[in-house]
Amino acid sequence: MIKRFLFALLSAAAVSTAFAEEPLLNHTGAVAALAFDDESGRIYSAGEDGFLKIWDTRSLDMVGSYSVSDVALTAIAINKNADRMVLVERRGPSRFGVLLRSLEDQKPLARIFIESPINRIAFSPSGGMVIVAQNRKDSLLFFDADTLQRIVLPFQVTEPVLDFYINDRETAFLAVTESGTIFYYNLVDNKVIKTLRGPKKPQSPFILPGGNYLLTRSDAKLSLVSLTTGKTINSTELPDKDARQIVPRSIGTVSCWSTTSRELIIYTWNYRKTGEIFIPTQMIRNPETVSSVIEGSNGFCLGYQTGSVSVLGKDSKNVPISSVFVPEPISDIALAGGTLYAATDRQIHSLSVDSKTAAKVPPLNPLGRPVYLYAVDNDLLLLGAESDGSRLVKIEGGSGFTLASAEFDVPVFSLLDNGTVLTVMTSDRHLRQLNRDTLTAVREIAPTVDRLLFVSQEEIFALTAEPGEKTQRVVKILPDTERVERTSLTVPPAYRLFNPGNAARFTLMTREKSGSGEFFSFFDVDLSEKPYSKRLLWKTALPAARLNGIRLTDAFLTLVEKKQIGIPTDPDDTPSVIFTLSRPAAKAVEGETELYILNTDDTVTVCDKESLKPKGLMFVSQGALQYFPIEDQLINVPPQPIQNEQNAEQN
């Protein structure tokens, strides 16, 4: 409140002062208006909380947050040609403010007040003028786009204007009034060309681009009116009396949308053909209620009542390509007991696997930064690693109380739990063992290693690189004596290990150069008994950043390009696709009956483990974990489900 009060005083005193950026959090109220700049890939959202947020559709991140008003914002318009944007603030039932800002650096430039509700605000095509249609007799107002100084043109419209249009050359202006009158004005000669009588008292009129047609509705009926004659030339019934925001879809078609608490339905009408009706063309499942929608050339942008924003690609099967649900990113997930935990840099959230009820785990994340999670029986380990050190904290499952902690002066690279001790590998290539209950040091092991692989009760298996060799060798270390035994098993340089459950059989991803390129191989490694063995699962030249993997019982699933999951069947073949993910995936953990996939957009998809059919979606909204059950499929169910074996390894 203090910050917003100061903001109001500073705004009144000097609108040219630049405001500092706020923390990158979601709106705290409904998203009231959106603007989509396809060229730069930027979305601008105005909220009831008085904030302006800027989102980048390429990086899928919020890139700017500004407190621009102490009251709700209701409209937004941008113009790239003038490097300007305007926002409308609601200061009372009949008092509204117009805020002018620089589009590039978001400096506030000017502010004026209008003593009437604003029906529409827009820039002229060149960006030289800001045009306001207010709900009173002298309804059309023109302002300079640099200063918001009033520009007085020698014509007046003596009743409220509901919509207006200027051609690209800015030679002609037309407006539709509350009574249905259509005004044509010549901006070169500054005179009215003609007036036409259109539909009486039109509801939500919308002039289509080009200025040839007007869309108007009467309850559930939508009509297409010629702006040459003022006559209705086509009409159809709206698909839903609550349908809103009728917008052009392409030349010859328009779309409207209606929303429920679970879905957004987009309908399209081909107004060029007589007798054509609105038909549903897209249905989008949403975990949050939609408050605003805008369509660009490459996709849709949705604003939600909870204050978040999503971008949906037109070619991505109507599934969000960016879902900015999360005030703070989910850094990791882990399954401990019957609870799935999701960590953000502020909070640990929990989801009951059985009841699907979500809750915060008190207290707040004690590390105050993104953490990685490791399950220790029913409790949880939080690892926070930075360039100058690491901290390991053990919290009690369910209560979240801190049970123990340990500090390291170097970053921790990996951690494995054998049920008795925790073995960690740090960036200096040293191994340290801790008591898993108290996190106190048990021993530090002198031999240096390059990769920690598997820890049993008596032995530690790791990889070491030997001088002159192009491969890494598996070695066995006896912790008590620190004796190192070289095995005959070698692999190309290891790139990634998939062994979250510390099993003797695991998957290792390696990286090697061949000619002018790089190849990545997936090996199934078995250290359960001698002779130790490895088996090549799959070899690929795909970039490493596009590869990930999980072991589901005896089947190894590969995430290819973070979009598809497949099973390697032959080392020389691309894995057979099991299903296509609706969101890019970063990690997966396996429960007794379900698979939990952490997506790169900070949501978690819950799938049935046998059929791989999606069951729900988890996300953090306004600081609380939400669970949204999926009633219909969002991804393709595999034709041949994977069967679990009773004695399968648990990861």
C-alpha positions as CSV (number, residue, x, y, z in Angstrom):
1,M,0.0,0.0,0.0
2,I,2.8,2.4,0.9
3,K,4.5,1.7,-2.5
4,R,1.3,2.4,-4.4
5,F,0.6,5.5,-2.5
6,L,4.1,6.9,-3.3
7,F,3.5,5.9,-6.9
8,A,0.4,7.9,-7.1
9,L,2.1,11.0,-5.6
10,L,5.1,10.7,-8.0
11,S,2.8,10.2,-11.0
12,A,1.0,13.4,-10.3
13,A,4.2,15.3,-9.7
14,A,6.4,14.1,-12.5
15,V,5.1,11.6,-15.1
16,S,8.5,11.5,-16.8
17,T,10.2,9.7,-13.9
18,A,11.1,6.1,-14.7
19,F,9.7,3.4,-12.4
20,A,11.8,0.5,-11.2
21,E,10.9,-3.0,-12.2
22,E,9.0,-5.1,-9.7
23,P,9.7,-8.7,-9.0
24,L,8.7,-11.1,-11.8
25,L,5.5,-12.5,-10.3
26,N,2.1,-13.1,-11.8
27,H,-0.7,-10.6,-11.5
28,T,-2.5,-10.8,-8.2
29,G,-5.9,-10.3,-9.9
30,A,-7.6,-11.0,-13.2
31,V,-5.8,-10.2,-16.4
32,A,-8.1,-7.5,-17.8
33,A,-6.5,-6.8,-21.2
34,L,-3.8,-8.2,-23.5
35,A,-1.7,-6.9,-26.5
36,F,0.2,-9.3,-28.7
37,D,3.3,-8.1,-30.8
38,D,4.0,-11.0,-33.2
39,E,7.1,-9.3,-34.6
40,S,9.0,-9.2,-31.3
41,G,7.2,-12.1,-29.7
42,R,6.1,-10.0,-26.8
43,I,2.9,-10.1,-24.9
44,Y,1.7,-7.1,-22.8
45,S,-0.8,-7.8,-20.1
46,A,-2.7,-5.3,-17.9
47,G,-4.3,-6.5,-14.7
48,E,-6.8,-5.5,-12.1
49,D,-3.9,-5.2,-9.7
50,G,-2.6,-2.1,-11.6
51,F,0.4,-3.9,-13.0
52,L,1.8,-4.1,-16.5
53,K,3.5,-7.4,-17.3
54,I,5.7,-8.3,-20.3
55,W,6.1,-11.8,-21.5
56,D,8.4,-13.3,-24.1
57,T,6.9,-16.1,-26.2
58,R,10.3,-17.3,-27.4
59,S,12.0,-17.7,-24.0
60,L,8.6,-18.6,-22.4
61,D,9.4,-16.2,-19.5
62,M,8.1,-13.0,-18.0
63,V,10.6,-10.3,-18.8
64,G,9.2,-7.2,-17.2
65,S,6.8,-6.2,-14.4
66,Y,5.8,-2.6,-13.7
67,S,3.4,-1.1,-11.1
68,V,1.8,1.6,-13.3
69,S,-1.4,2.4,-11.3
70,D,-2.9,2.2,-7.9
71,V,-6.2,1.2,-9.4
72,A,-7.4,-1.5,-11.9
73,L,-6.2,-1.3,-15.6
74,T,-9.0,-2.1,-18.1
75,A,-7.5,-1.7,-21.6
76,I,-4.1,-1.6,-23.4
77,A,-3.0,-0.7,-26.9
78,I,0.5,-0.7,-28.5
79,N,2.0,0.8,-31.7
80,K,5.5,-0.3,-32.8
81,N,5.8,2.6,-35.3
82,A,5.6,5.2,-32.6
83,D,7.3,3.2,-29.8
84,R,4.3,3.9,-27.7
85,M,1.7,2.1,-25.6
86,V,-1.4,3.4,-23.8
87,L,-3.2,1.9,-20.8
88,V,-6.6,2.8,-19.4
89,E,-7.1,2.9,-15.6
90,R,-10.5,2.9,-13.9
91,R,-10.5,5.5,-11.2
92,G,-14.3,5.5,-10.6
93,P,-17.7,4.8,-12.2
94,S,-17.2,7.7,-14.7
95,R,-13.5,8.7,-14.2
96,F,-10.8,7.0,-16.2
97,G,-7.1,7.7,-16.7
98,V,-5.1,7.3,-20.0
99,L,-1.4,6.5,-19.4
100,L,1.1,7.0,-22.2
101,R,4.4,5.0,-21.9
102,S,7.4,4.2,-24.1
103,L,7.1,0.7,-25.5
104,E,10.9,0.1,-25.6
105,D,12.0,1.1,-22.1
106,Q,8.6,1.5,-20.4
107,K,9.2,5.1,-19.2
108,P,5.9,6.9,-18.3
109,L,5.4,9.9,-20.7
110,A,2.0,11.4,-19.9
111,R,-1.3,11.0,-18.2
112,I,-4.7,12.5,-18.7
113,F,-8.1,12.0,-17.1
114,I,-11.4,11.5,-18.9
115,E,-14.7,12.0,-17.1
116,S,-16.6,9.2,-18.9
117,P,-16.3,5.4,-19.5
118,I,-14.1,4.6,-22.5
119,N,-15.6,2.4,-25.2
120,R,-12.4,2.0,-27.2
121,I,-8.8,3.3,-27.3
122,A,-6.4,2.8,-30.2
123,F,-3.5,4.3,-32.1
124,S,-3.7,5.7,-35.6
125,P,-1.8,3.4,-38.0
126,S,1.2,5.6,-38.2
127,G,1.3,6.0,-34.4
128,G,0.9,9.8,-34.5
129,M,-2.4,9.9,-32.7
130,V,-4.2,8.2,-29.8
131,I,-7.9,8.0,-30.4
132,V,-10.5,7.6,-27.6
133,A,-14.2,6.8,-28.0
134,Q,-15.9,7.9,-24.8
135,N,-19.5,7.2,-23.7
136,R,-20.9,10.7,-23.9
137,K,-22.0,13.2,-26.6
138,D,-18.7,14.7,-27.6
139,S,-17.5,11.1,-27.9
140,L,-14.4,11.1,-30.2
141,L,-11.2,12.5,-28.8
142,F,-7.9,12.7,-30.6
143,F,-4.5,13.2,-28.8
144,D,-0.9,13.6,-29.8
145,A,0.9,10.3,-29.3
146,D,4.0,12.0,-27.8
147,T,2.4,14.3,-25.2
148,L,-1.4,13.4,-25.0
149,Q,-2.1,17.0,-25.9
150,R,-5.7,17.3,-27.4
151,I,-5.9,17.5,-31.2
152,V,-9.1,19.3,-32.2
153,L,-10.5,18.2,-35.6
154,P,-13.3,20.3,-37.2
155,F,-16.0,17.7,-36.8
156,Q,-17.9,16.2,-33.9
157,V,-19.9,13.1,-33.3
158,T,-22.7,14.1,-31.0
159,E,-23.5,10.7,-29.6
160,P,-21.4,7.9,-28.0
161,V,-19.1,6.1,-30.5
162,L,-18.9,2.3,-30.0
163,D,-16.2,1.5,-32.6
164,F,-14.1,3.3,-35.2
165,Y,-11.7,2.6,-38.0
166,I,-8.9,4.6,-39.8
167,N,-7.5,3.3,-43.1
168,D,-3.7,2.7,-43.4
169,R,-3.1,5.9,-45.3
170,E,-4.9,7.8,-42.7
171,T,-7.1,9.6,-45.2
172,A,-10.5,8.2,-44.1
173,F,-12.1,7.7,-40.8
174,L,-15.4,6.0,-40.0
175,A,-17.3,5.5,-36.7
176,V,-20.3,3.6,-35.5
177,T,-22.5,5.3,-32.9
178,E,-24.8,4.1,-30.2
179,S,-27.9,4.7,-32.3
180,G,-26.4,2.7,-35.3
181,T,-25.4,5.7,-37.3
182,I,-22.3,5.3,-39.5
183,F,-20.1,8.4,-40.0
184,Y,-17.6,8.7,-42.9
185,Y,-15.0,11.5,-42.5
186,N,-12.3,12.6,-44.9
187,L,-9.2,13.4,-42.9
188,V,-7.5,15.2,-45.8
189,D,-10.3,17.7,-46.5
190,N,-11.5,17.6,-42.8
191,K,-15.2,17.1,-43.7
192,V,-17.9,14.5,-43.4
193,I,-18.3,12.5,-46.6
194,K,-21.6,10.8,-45.7
195,T,-23.6,9.2,-42.9
196,L,-25.6,6.0,-43.1
197,R,-28.3,4.5,-40.9
198,G,-27.1,1.1,-39.8
199,P,-28.7,-1.4,-37.3
200,K,-30.5,0.3,-34.5
201,K,-28.8,0.2,-31.1
202,P,-26.1,-2.3,-32.1
203,Q,-24.6,-4.5,-29.4
204,S,-20.8,-4.8,-29.3
205,P,-20.2,-3.6,-32.9
206,F,-16.9,-4.4,-34.5
207,I,-15.6,-3.0,-37.7
208,L,-13.6,-5.6,-39.6
209,P,-10.2,-4.8,-41.0
210,G,-10.5,-3.0,-44.3
211,G,-13.4,-0.9,-43.2
212,N,-15.9,-2.7,-45.5
213,Y,-18.0,-4.7,-43.1
214,L,-19.4,-4.2,-39.6
215,L,-20.3,-7.1,-37.2
216,T,-23.1,-6.4,-34.7
217,R,-25.1,-8.7,-32.4
218,S,-28.6,-8.7,-31.1
219,D,-28.7,-11.1,-28.1
220,A,-27.7,-14.4,-29.7
221,K,-27.7,-13.3,-33.3
222,L,-24.7,-12.0,-35.2
223,S,-25.1,-9.9,-38.3
224,L,-22.8,-8.8,-41.1
225,V,-23.5,-5.2,-42.2
226,S,-22.2,-3.5,-45.4
227,L,-20.5,-0.3,-44.5
228,T,-21.3,0.9,-48.1
229,T,-25.0,0.6,-47.8
230,G,-25.7,0.2,-44.1
231,K,-27.7,-3.0,-44.9
232,T,-27.5,-6.4,-43.3
233,I,-26.1,-8.9,-45.9
234,N,-25.7,-12.0,-43.8
235,S,-26.4,-13.3,-40.3
236,T,-26.1,-16.3,-38.1
237,E,-26.9,-17.5,-34.6
238,L,-24.2,-17.2,-32.0
239,P,-23.2,-20.7,-30.6
240,D,-23.5,-19.5,-27.0
241,K,-25.4,-16.5,-25.6
242,D,-22.3,-15.9,-23.4
243,A,-19.9,-15.9,-26.4
244,R,-17.5,-12.9,-26.2
245,Q,-14.8,-11.1,-28.1
246,I,-15.8,-11.5,-31.7
247,V,-12.6,-11.1,-33.7
248,P,-11.4,-11.6,-37.4
249,R,-9.9,-15.0,-37.9
250,S,-8.8,-14.6,-41.5
251,I,-10.2,-12.9,-44.6
252,G,-13.8,-14.1,-44.8
253,T,-14.1,-15.6,-41.4
254,V,-14.5,-14.4,-37.8
255,S,-14.2,-16.2,-34.5
256,C,-15.7,-15.8,-31.1
257,W,-15.0,-17.6,-27.9
258,S,-16.8,-18.8,-24.8
259,T,-15.3,-20.2,-21.6
260,T,-16.2,-22.4,-18.7
261,S,-14.2,-23.2,-15.6
262,R,-12.7,-26.1,-17.5
263,E,-12.4,-25.2,-21.2
264,L,-12.2,-22.5,-23.8
265,I,-14.1,-23.1,-27.0
266,I,-13.3,-21.1,-30.1
267,Y,-16.0,-21.0,-32.9
268,T,-15.5,-19.8,-36.5
269,W,-18.1,-18.3,-38.9
270,N,-17.5,-18.0,-42.7
271,Y,-19.4,-14.8,-43.3
272,R,-18.9,-15.0,-47.1
273,K,-21.3,-17.9,-47.5
274,T,-25.0,-17.5,-46.9
275,G,-26.4,-20.1,-44.5
276,E,-23.0,-20.9,-42.9
277,I,-23.2,-21.1,-39.1
278,F,-20.6,-20.9,-36.3
279,I,-18.8,-24.2,-35.8
280,P,-16.4,-25.1,-33.0
281,T,-12.8,-25.2,-34.4
282,Q,-10.8,-25.5,-31.2
283,M,-11.3,-26.7,-27.7
284,I,-8.6,-25.9,-25.1
285,R,-8.6,-27.5,-21.7
286,N,-7.7,-25.0,-19.0
287,P,-6.9,-25.5,-15.3
288,E,-7.9,-21.8,-14.7
289,T,-10.8,-19.6,-15.7
290,V,-10.1,-17.4,-18.7
291,S,-10.6,-13.7,-18.4
292,S,-9.1,-12.4,-21.6
293,V,-8.1,-13.8,-25.0
294,I,-6.2,-12.3,-27.9
295,E,-5.1,-13.9,-31.2
296,G,-1.9,-13.3,-33.1
297,S,-0.6,-14.7,-36.4
298,N,1.2,-17.7,-34.7
299,G,-1.1,-18.4,-31.7
300,F,-3.4,-17.4,-29.0
301,C,-2.7,-15.6,-25.7
302,L,-4.9,-16.3,-22.7
303,G,-5.2,-14.2,-19.6
304,Y,-6.7,-15.9,-16.4
305,Q,-8.7,-14.6,-13.5
306,T,-5.9,-15.8,-11.2
307,G,-3.5,-13.4,-12.8
308,S,-1.4,-15.8,-15.0
309,V,-0.9,-15.8,-18.8
310,S,-0.6,-18.7,-21.3
311,V,0.5,-18.8,-25.0
312,L,-1.0,-21.4,-27.3
313,G,0.5,-22.3,-30.6
314,K,-1.9,-22.8,-33.5
315,D,0.1,-25.8,-34.7
316,S,0.5,-27.5,-31.3
317,K,-2.8,-29.3,-31.0
318,N,-4.3,-26.5,-28.9
319,V,-2.0,-27.3,-26.0
320,P,-0.1,-24.4,-24.3
321,I,3.4,-24.0,-25.6
322,S,4.1,-21.7,-22.7
323,S,2.1,-21.9,-19.5
324,V,3.1,-19.2,-17.1
325,F,1.2,-20.5,-14.2
326,V,3.9,-20.2,-11.7
327,P,4.9,-17.2,-9.6
328,E,8.2,-19.0,-8.8
329,P,9.6,-21.9,-11.0
330,I,9.4,-25.5,-9.8
331,S,13.0,-26.6,-9.6
332,D,12.5,-30.3,-8.9
333,I,10.0,-33.0,-7.9
334,A,10.4,-36.2,-5.8
335,L,8.2,-39.0,-4.5
336,A,8.6,-39.8,-0.8
337,G,6.1,-42.3,0.8
338,G,2.7,-41.5,-0.6
339,T,3.4,-37.8,-1.3
340,L,4.7,-36.1,-4.4
341,Y,6.8,-33.0,-3.5
342,A,7.4,-30.0,-5.8
343,A,10.0,-27.4,-4.8
344,T,10.1,-23.7,-5.6
345,D,12.6,-21.2,-4.4
346,R,10.0,-20.0,-1.8
347,Q,8.0,-23.1,-0.8
348,I,7.8,-26.8,-0.7
349,H,4.4,-28.1,-2.0
350,S,3.0,-31.6,-1.5
351,L,0.4,-33.6,-3.3
352,S,-1.2,-36.7,-1.8
353,V,-0.9,-39.5,-4.3
354,D,-4.1,-41.1,-3.1
355,S,-6.4,-38.3,-2.5
356,K,-4.8,-35.7,-4.9
357,T,-5.2,-33.0,-2.3
358,A,-2.5,-30.3,-2.4
359,A,-0.9,-28.4,0.4
360,K,2.1,-26.4,1.3
361,V,4.7,-28.0,3.5
362,P,5.6,-25.7,6.4
363,P,7.9,-24.0,6.9
364,L,8.9,-22.1,3.8
365,N,11.8,-23.4,1.8
366,P,14.6,-22.9,4.3
367,L,17.2,-22.5,1.6
368,G,15.5,-19.6,0.0
369,R,16.6,-20.6,-3.5
370,P,15.9,-23.3,-6.1
371,V,16.6,-26.7,-4.7
372,Y,16.9,-30.3,-5.8
373,L,14.9,-33.0,-4.0
374,Y,15.9,-36.5,-2.9
375,A,13.6,-38.9,-1.1
376,V,14.9,-40.6,2.1
377,D,12.2,-43.1,3.1
378,N,9.2,-40.8,4.0
379,D,11.4,-37.7,4.5
380,L,12.9,-35.3,2.0
381,L,16.4,-34.0,1.3
382,L,16.8,-30.5,-0.1
383,L,20.0,-29.7,-1.9
384,G,20.9,-26.1,-2.8
385,A,24.0,-25.8,-4.9
386,E,25.8,-22.6,-5.9
387,S,29.2,-21.8,-7.3
388,D,30.7,-21.2,-3.9
389,G,29.2,-24.1,-2.0
390,S,26.2,-26.2,-1.2
391,R,23.8,-26.9,1.6
392,L,21.9,-30.1,2.4
393,V,18.8,-29.9,4.5
394,K,16.6,-32.8,5.7
395,I,13.0,-32.1,6.4
396,E,10.3,-34.3,7.9
397,G,7.7,-35.6,5.5
398,G,4.3,-34.0,6.0
399,S,5.3,-31.5,8.6
400,G,8.3,-29.9,6.8
401,F,10.2,-29.4,10.0
402,T,14.0,-29.3,9.6
403,L,15.6,-32.4,11.0
404,A,19.2,-31.9,10.1
405,S,21.5,-29.9,7.8
406,A,25.0,-30.0,6.4
407,E,27.3,-27.4,4.7
408,F,29.8,-27.9,1.9
409,D,32.4,-25.4,0.7
410,V,32.1,-26.7,-2.9
411,P,29.1,-27.5,-5.1
412,V,27.6,-31.0,-4.8
413,F,27.3,-32.7,-8.1
414,S,25.4,-35.9,-7.2
415,L,24.0,-37.9,-4.3
416,L,23.1,-41.5,-3.8
417,D,21.4,-43.2,-0.8
418,N,22.1,-46.9,0.0
419,G,19.7,-47.0,3.0
420,T,22.5,-46.6,5.6
421,V,24.6,-43.6,4.5
422,L,24.4,-40.9,1.9
423,T,27.3,-40.7,-0.6
424,V,27.8,-37.3,-2.2
425,M,30.2,-36.3,-5.0
426,T,31.4,-32.7,-5.0
427,S,32.9,-30.6,-7.7
428,D,36.4,-31.3,-6.6
429,R,35.8,-35.0,-7.6
430,H,35.9,-36.1,-3.9
431,L,33.4,-38.5,-2.3
432,R,32.0,-37.9,1.2
433,Q,29.6,-40.1,3.2
434,L,27.1,-38.8,5.7
435,N,24.8,-40.3,8.3
436,R,21.4,-40.3,6.6
437,D,19.6,-39.4,9.9
438,T,21.8,-36.6,11.2
439,L,23.7,-35.6,8.1
440,T,26.9,-35.7,10.1
441,A,30.2,-36.7,8.3
442,V,31.0,-40.4,8.4
443,R,34.1,-40.4,6.2
444,E,35.8,-38.6,3.3
445,I,37.2,-40.9,0.6
446,A,40.5,-39.8,-0.8
447,P,40.5,-41.3,-4.4
448,T,39.0,-38.8,-6.9
449,V,36.4,-40.0,-9.4
450,D,34.6,-38.5,-12.4
451,R,31.1,-39.9,-12.0
452,L,29.4,-41.6,-9.1
453,L,27.4,-44.6,-10.4
454,F,26.1,-46.9,-7.6
455,V,26.6,-47.4,-3.9
456,S,26.0,-50.7,-2.1
457,Q,26.4,-51.4,1.6
458,E,30.1,-52.4,1.2
459,E,31.2,-50.9,-2.2
460,I,31.1,-47.7,-4.2
461,F,31.1,-47.9,-8.0
462,A,32.3,-44.9,-10.0
463,L,33.9,-43.8,-13.3
464,T,37.5,-42.6,-13.6
465,A,39.4,-41.3,-16.6
466,E,42.9,-42.6,-17.1
467,P,45.7,-40.7,-18.8
468,G,46.0,-41.5,-22.5
469,E,42.6,-43.3,-22.7
470,K,39.6,-42.1,-24.6
471,T,37.2,-44.0,-22.4
472,Q,36.3,-44.0,-18.8
473,R,36.7,-47.1,-16.6
474,V,34.4,-48.4,-13.9
475,V,36.2,-48.8,-10.6
476,K,35.1,-50.3,-7.3
477,I,36.0,-48.5,-4.1
478,L,36.0,-50.1,-0.6
479,P,35.1,-47.2,1.7
480,D,36.7,-48.6,4.8
481,T,40.1,-49.2,3.3
482,E,39.8,-46.7,0.4
483,R,41.1,-49.5,-1.8
484,V,40.4,-49.0,-5.5
485,E,39.8,-52.0,-7.9
486,R,39.9,-51.4,-11.6
487,T,37.3,-53.4,-13.5
488,S,37.4,-54.5,-17.2
489,L,34.2,-52.4,-17.9
490,T,34.9,-49.2,-19.9
491,V,32.5,-46.7,-21.5
492,P,32.9,-43.5,-23.6
493,P,33.0,-40.3,-21.6
494,A,29.9,-40.2,-19.4
495,Y,27.5,-37.3,-20.0
496,R,24.4,-38.2,-17.8
497,L,23.4,-40.8,-15.4
498,F,19.9,-42.1,-14.9
499,N,19.9,-43.9,-11.5
500,P,17.7,-41.9,-9.1
501,G,16.9,-45.0,-7.0
502,N,20.5,-46.1,-6.6
503,A,20.0,-49.4,-8.3
504,A,22.7,-51.8,-9.4
505,R,21.2,-51.8,-12.9
506,F,20.9,-48.3,-14.4
507,T,21.2,-46.3,-17.6
508,L,24.3,-44.3,-18.6
509,M,24.3,-41.7,-21.3
510,T,27.8,-41.2,-22.9
511,R,29.2,-38.6,-25.3
512,E,31.9,-39.2,-28.0
513,K,33.2,-37.6,-31.1
514,S,33.2,-39.3,-34.4
515,G,34.6,-37.5,-37.4
516,S,33.2,-34.0,-37.4
517,G,30.2,-34.7,-35.2
518,E,29.2,-35.9,-31.8
519,F,27.3,-39.0,-30.9
520,F,25.4,-39.9,-27.7
521,S,24.8,-43.4,-26.6
522,F,22.5,-44.9,-24.0
523,F,24.0,-48.0,-22.2
524,D,22.2,-50.4,-19.9
525,V,24.8,-51.1,-17.2
526,D,24.4,-54.0,-14.8
527,L,26.7,-54.1,-11.7
528,S,24.6,-56.6,-9.7
529,E,27.0,-59.5,-10.2
530,K,30.2,-60.4,-12.0
531,P,31.0,-60.2,-14.8
532,Y,29.8,-56.6,-14.9
533,S,28.1,-55.9,-18.2
534,K,26.9,-53.1,-20.4
535,R,24.5,-53.2,-23.3
536,L,24.0,-50.5,-26.0
537,L,20.4,-49.4,-26.1
538,W,20.5,-46.6,-28.6
539,K,22.9,-44.3,-30.4
540,T,22.0,-40.9,-31.8
541,A,23.5,-37.7,-33.2
542,L,20.8,-35.6,-31.7
543,P,22.0,-32.6,-29.7
544,A,22.5,-33.5,-26.1
545,A,20.2,-30.7,-24.9
546,R,17.3,-32.6,-26.5
547,L,17.9,-35.9,-24.8
548,N,16.7,-37.1,-21.4
549,G,15.6,-40.4,-20.1
550,I,13.9,-42.5,-17.4
551,R,13.7,-46.1,-16.5
552,L,10.2,-47.5,-16.1
553,T,10.6,-51.0,-14.7
554,D,12.7,-52.9,-17.3
555,A,11.9,-50.5,-20.1
556,F,14.1,-47.5,-20.6
557,L,12.1,-44.5,-21.9
558,T,13.9,-41.8,-23.8
559,L,12.7,-38.2,-24.1
560,V,13.5,-37.1,-27.6
561,E,13.7,-33.4,-28.2
562,K,11.7,-33.0,-24.9
563,K,8.6,-33.7,-26.9
564,Q,8.3,-37.5,-27.4
565,I,8.9,-40.5,-25.2
566,G,10.1,-43.7,-26.9
567,I,11.6,-47.1,-26.1
568,P,14.9,-48.0,-27.8
569,T,14.4,-51.4,-29.5
570,D,17.6,-51.5,-31.7
571,P,20.8,-49.5,-31.1
572,D,20.8,-48.3,-34.7
573,D,17.1,-47.3,-34.8
574,T,15.3,-44.3,-33.5
575,P,13.3,-45.3,-30.4
576,S,9.7,-46.4,-31.2
577,V,7.4,-43.6,-30.1
578,I,5.2,-44.4,-27.1
579,F,3.4,-41.1,-26.8
580,T,3.8,-37.4,-27.6
581,L,4.0,-35.1,-24.7
582,S,1.7,-32.1,-24.6
583,R,4.4,-30.0,-22.9
584,P,8.2,-30.2,-23.1
585,A,9.5,-32.5,-20.4
586,A,12.5,-32.1,-18.1
587,K,12.3,-35.0,-15.6
588,A,10.1,-37.9,-14.6
589,V,9.7,-39.8,-11.3
590,E,7.9,-43.1,-10.9
591,G,5.3,-44.1,-8.2
592,E,3.6,-47.4,-7.6
593,T,0.8,-46.7,-10.1
594,E,1.6,-43.3,-11.6
595,L,4.3,-41.5,-13.6
596,Y,5.0,-37.9,-12.8
597,I,6.6,-35.8,-15.5
598,L,8.0,-32.3,-14.6
599,N,7.6,-30.1,-17.6
600,T,9.8,-27.2,-18.7
601,D,6.8,-24.8,-18.3
602,D,6.8,-25.6,-14.5
603,T,3.7,-27.9,-14.6
604,V,3.6,-31.6,-13.7
605,T,1.7,-34.1,-15.8
606,V,0.4,-37.1,-13.9
607,C,0.1,-40.3,-16.1
608,D,-1.1,-43.8,-15.4
609,K,2.0,-46.0,-15.3
610,E,0.6,-49.0,-17.3
611,S,-1.4,-47.2,-20.0
612,L,0.6,-43.9,-19.9
613,K,-2.8,-42.2,-20.2
614,P,-2.7,-38.7,-18.6
615,K,-4.7,-38.3,-15.5
616,G,-4.1,-34.8,-14.3
617,L,-2.0,-31.6,-14.3
618,M,-0.3,-30.0,-11.4
619,F,0.8,-26.4,-11.3
620,V,1.5,-23.6,-8.8
621,S,-0.8,-20.6,-8.9
622,Q,-0.8,-17.7,-6.5
623,G,1.6,-19.5,-4.3
624,A,-0.5,-22.7,-3.9
625,L,-0.2,-26.1,-5.6
626,Q,-3.2,-26.9,-7.7
627,Y,-4.3,-30.3,-9.2
628,F,-6.4,-30.3,-12.3
629,P,-7.8,-33.8,-13.3
630,I,-7.8,-34.4,-17.0
631,E,-11.0,-35.9,-18.2
632,D,-10.1,-36.2,-21.8
633,Q,-6.7,-37.1,-23.4
634,L,-4.2,-34.4,-24.0
635,I,-1.6,-36.8,-25.4
636,N,-1.7,-39.9,-27.6
637,V,-2.1,-43.2,-25.7
638,P,0.4,-45.8,-26.9
639,P,-1.0,-48.6,-29.0
640,Q,0.9,-51.2,-26.9
641,P,1.0,-50.3,-23.2
642,I,4.0,-51.2,-21.1
643,Q,3.3,-53.9,-18.6
644,N,4.9,-53.7,-15.2
645,E,6.6,-56.7,-13.7
646,Q,6.0,-57.5,-10.1
647,N,9.6,-57.5,-9.1
648,A,10.6,-54.4,-11.2
649,E,13.2,-52.1,-9.9
650,Q,11.9,-49.0,-8.2
651,N,13.7,-45.7,-9.0
